[in-house]
Amino acid sequence: MSDIEKEIRHRLFELQDLKYKEFSCKLMPTVNPETVIGVRTPELRKLAREFSKTSEGSEFLKILPHGYYEENNLHGFLIETLGDYDAAVASIDEFLPYIDNWATCDLISPKIFKKHLPELYEKIKVWLISGRTYTVRFGIGMLMSFYLDEAFRPEMLELVAGIRSEEYYVKMMIAWYFATALAKQYETAVAYIQEQRLEKWTHNKAIQKAVESYRIGDEAKAYLRTLKVK
C-alpha cells in the first residue's frame, strides 16, 4: 500500500460514523458491509477539495482498485474537481469498470462536462453500449443530468429506450430517466409511454416515478395512470 493510500485511509477512519455506516449499508445491498467505513458525503467532498490540485490527489487517481466504498467515492469526487475535460473523461473511463454499486455511480457529475456537451454526448453513446451495468447507468445519468433542458434532442429518448438489460440498476435508471423526461419534455416523452416502447417493468416504474413527481401536473398524472400495463 502506498503512502497516499495509508494517509487517506487513516483520514477516512478518523471520520467514521458507525450509525451512518449501518444506514448506508441498508441502501446498498450489493456492497459488502465490511468495505464500508461510514463517512458522510459532505466530509468526503471536503476531503476531495483538500487533495485536489495536489500531487497526492493526482497519485490517488492512479490507484485502482480501491478497498473501501468511501475510497471509491473520494475517487469520484476528485474526478469532479478536474478542470480539464479530456483528463476528466479519461479518469472516468479508467474508473467506471471498478464501480460496483448505484450510489458511487450516481454521485459523480464533473462540472467541466457542462462546457463540453457535444463531445460528451458522443462519449455517452459509447458508454450506453458498453454492456457494463454501472457504465450504462452512468451514461443514462449523464443524459438525464445534462440533456433534458436546452441540449435536449428527441433522438436521446430513442437511445435510452433501445437499451435492453436484465440488470435491476440499469432498468431502474431507465425508468428514472423517462420519469424525468416526462417532467421536462412531456410532449416528446409521453409518446414512448403511449406506444409502450419500454419493457413492462420499466414502463410501469417510469409511470410510478412520474406520478410521484411534483413537477408533473395532476391532469398528466391522471392520464399516465391509465397507461400502466397489467
For each residue, the residues with C-beta under 8 A, 3 or more apart:
1: 5 6 9
2: 5 6 59 63
3: 6 7
4: 7 8 56 59 60 63
5: 1 2 8 9 60 63
6: 1 2 3 9 10
7: 3 4 10 11 56
8: 4 5 11 12 47 51 60 71 74
9: 1 5 6 12 13 67 68 71
10: 6 7 13 14
11: 7 8 14 15 47
12: 8 9 15 16 37 39 47 68 70 71 74
13: 9 10 16 37
14: 10 11
15: 11 12 37 39 40 43 47
16: 12 13 21 37 38 39
17: 20 21 38 39 40
18: 21 22 38
19: 22 23 38
20: 17 23 24 38 39 40
21: 16 17 18 24 25 33 36 37 38
22: 18 19 25 26 38
23: 19 20 26 27
24: 20 21 27 28 36 38 69 103
25: 21 22 28 31 33 36
26: 22 23
27: 23 24 103
28: 24 25 31 36 69 101 102 103
29:
30: 100 101 102
31: 25 28 35 36 69 100 101 103
32: 35 36
33: 21 25 36
34:
35: 31 32 67 68 69
36: 21 24 25 28 31 32 33 68 69 70
37: 12 13 15 16 21 68 69 70
38: 16 17 18 19 20 21 22 24 70
39: 12 15 16 17 20 43 44 70
40: 15 17 20 43 44
41: 44 45 73 107
42: 45 46
43: 15 39 40 46 47
44: 39 40 41 47 48 70 73 74 77
45: 41 42 48 49 77
46: 42 43 49 50
47: 8 11 12 15 43 44 50 51 74 77
48: 44 45 51 52 57 74 77 78 80 81
49: 45 46 52 81
50: 46 47 54
51: 8 47 48 54 56 57 60 74 78
52: 48 49 57 78 81
53: 57 81
54: 50 51 57 58
55: 58 59
56: 4 7 51 59 60
57: 48 51 52 53 54 60 61 78 81
58: 54 55 61 62
59: 2 4 55 56 62 63
60: 4 5 8 51 56 57 63 74 75 78
61: 57 58 75 78 79 91
62: 58 59
63: 2 4 5 59 60 66
64: 75 94 95 98
65: 98
66: 63 71 72 75 98
67: 9 35 71
68: 9 12 35 36 37 71 72
69: 24 28 31 35 36 37 72 73 101 103 104
70: 12 36 37 38 39 44 73 74
71: 8 9 12 66 67 68 74 75
72: 66 68 69 75 76 98 99 104
73: 41 44 69 70 76 77 103 104 107
74: 8 12 44 47 48 51 60 70 71 77 78
75: 60 61 64 66 71 72 78 79 95
76: 72 73 79 80 95 104 107 108
77: 44 45 47 48 73 74 80 81 107 108
78: 48 51 52 57 60 61 74 75 81 82
79: 61 75 76 82 88 91 92 95 108 110
80: 48 76 77 108 109 110 111
81: 48 49 52 53 57 77 78
82: 78 79 87 88 91 110 112
83: 112
84: 87 88 112
85: 88 89 112 113 115 116 119 120
86: 89 90
87: 82 84 90 91
88: 79 82 84 85 91 92 110 112 113
89: 85 86 92 93 120 123
90: 86 87 93 94
91: 61 79 82 87 88 94 95
92: 79 88 89 95 96 108 110 138
93: 89 90 96
94: 64 90 91 97
95: 64 75 76 79 91 92 98 99
96: 92 93 99 127 130 132 134 135 138
97: 94 132 135
98: 64 65 66 72 95
99: 72 95 96 104 105 134 135 138
100: 30 31 104 134
101: 28 30 31 69 104 105 134
102: 28 30 105 106 134 137 169 172
103: 24 27 28 31 69 73 106 107
104: 69 72 73 76 99 100 101 107 108 134
105: 99 101 102 108 134 137 138 141 169
106: 102 103 137 141
107: 41 73 76 77 103 104
108: 76 77 79 80 92 104 105 138
109: 80 113 141 142 145
110: 79 80 82 88 92 113
111: 80 114
112: 82 83 84 85 88 115 116
113: 85 88 109 110 116 117 120 142 146
114: 111 117 146
115: 85 112
116: 85 112 113 119 120
117: 113 114 120 121 146 147 151
118: 121 122
119: 85 116 122 123
120: 85 89 113 116 117 123 124 142 146
121: 117 118 124 125 147 151
122: 118 119 125 126
123: 89 119 120 126 127
124: 120 121 127 128 139 142 143
125: 121 122 128 129 139 159
126: 122 123 129 130 139
127: 96 123 124 130 135 136 138 139 142
128: 124 125 136 139 140 159 160 163
129: 125 126
130: 96 126 127 135 136 139
131: 135 136
132: 96 97 135 136
133: 136 137 165 167 169 170
134: 96 99 100 101 102 104 105 137 138 169
135: 96 97 99 127 130 131 132 138 139
136: 127 128 130 131 132 133 139 140 163 165 167 170 173
137: 102 105 106 133 134 140 141 169 170 173
138: 92 96 99 105 108 127 134 135 141 142
139: 124 125 126 127 128 130 135 136 142 143
140: 128 136 137 143 144 160 163 170 173 174 177
141: 105 106 109 137 138 144 145 173
142: 109 113 120 124 127 138 139 145 146 147
143: 124 139 140 146 147 148 156 159 160 177
144: 140 141 147 148 173 176 177 180 181
145: 109 141 142
146: 113 114 117 120 142 143 151
147: 117 121 142 143 144 151 152 153 156
148: 143 144 152 180 181 184 185
149: 152 184
150:
151: 117 121 146 147
152: 147 148 149 156 184 185
153: 147 156
154: 157 158 188
155: 158 159
156: 143 147 152 153 159 160
157: 154 160 161 178 181 185 188 189 192
158: 154 155 161 162
159: 125 128 143 155 156 162 163
160: 128 140 143 156 157 163 174 177 178
161: 157 158 174 178 192 197 198
162: 158 159
163: 128 136 140 159 160 170 174
164: 199
165: 133 136 170 171
166: 171
167: 133 136 170 171
168: 171 172
169: 102 105 133 134 137 172 173
170: 133 136 137 140 163 165 167 173 174
171: 165 166 167 168 174 175 199 201 202 205
172: 102 168 169 175 176 205
173: 136 137 140 141 144 169 170 176 177
174: 140 160 161 163 170 171 177 178 198 202 206
175: 171 172 178 179 198 202 205 206 208 209
176: 144 172 173 179 180 206 209
177: 140 143 144 160 173 174 180 181
178: 157 160 161 174 175 181 182 189 192 193 198 202 206 210
179: 175 176 182 183 206 207 208 209 210 212 213
180: 144 148 176 177 183 184 213
181: 144 148 157 177 178 184 185 188 189
182: 178 179 185 186 189 190 193 206 210 213 216 220 224
183: 179 180 186 210 213 215 216
184: 148 149 152 180 181 215
185: 148 152 157 181 182 188 189
186: 182 183 189 190 216 220
187: 190
188: 154 157 181 185 191
189: 157 178 181 182 185 186 192 193
190: 182 186 187 193 194 220 224
191: 188 194 195 197
192: 157 161 178 189 195 197 198
193: 178 182 189 190 196 197 198 203 206 207 224 227
194: 190 191 227
195: 191 192
196: 193 203 229
197: 161 191 192 193
198: 161 174 175 178 192 193 202 203 206
199: 164 171 202 203
200: 203 204 229
201: 171 204 205
202: 171 174 175 178 198 199 205 206
203: 193 196 198 199 200 206 207 228 229
204: 200 201 207 208 228 229
205: 171 172 175 201 202 208 209
206: 174 175 176 178 179 182 193 198 202 203 209 210
207: 179 193 203 204 210 211 224 225 227 228
208: 175 179 204 205 211 212
209: 175 176 179 205 206 212 213
210: 178 179 182 183 206 207 213 216 220 221 224
211: 207 208 216 221 224 225
212: 179 208 209
213: 179 180 182 183 209 210 216
214:
215: 183 184
216: 182 183 186 210 211 213 220 221 224
217: 220 221
218: 221 222
219: 222 223
220: 182 186 190 210 216 217 223 224
221: 210 211 216 217 218 224 225
222: 218 219 225 226
223: 219 220 226 227
224: 182 190 193 207 210 211 216 220 221 227 228
225: 207 211 221 222 228
226: 222 223
227: 193 194 207 223 224
228: 203 204 207 224 225
229: 196 200 203 204
230:
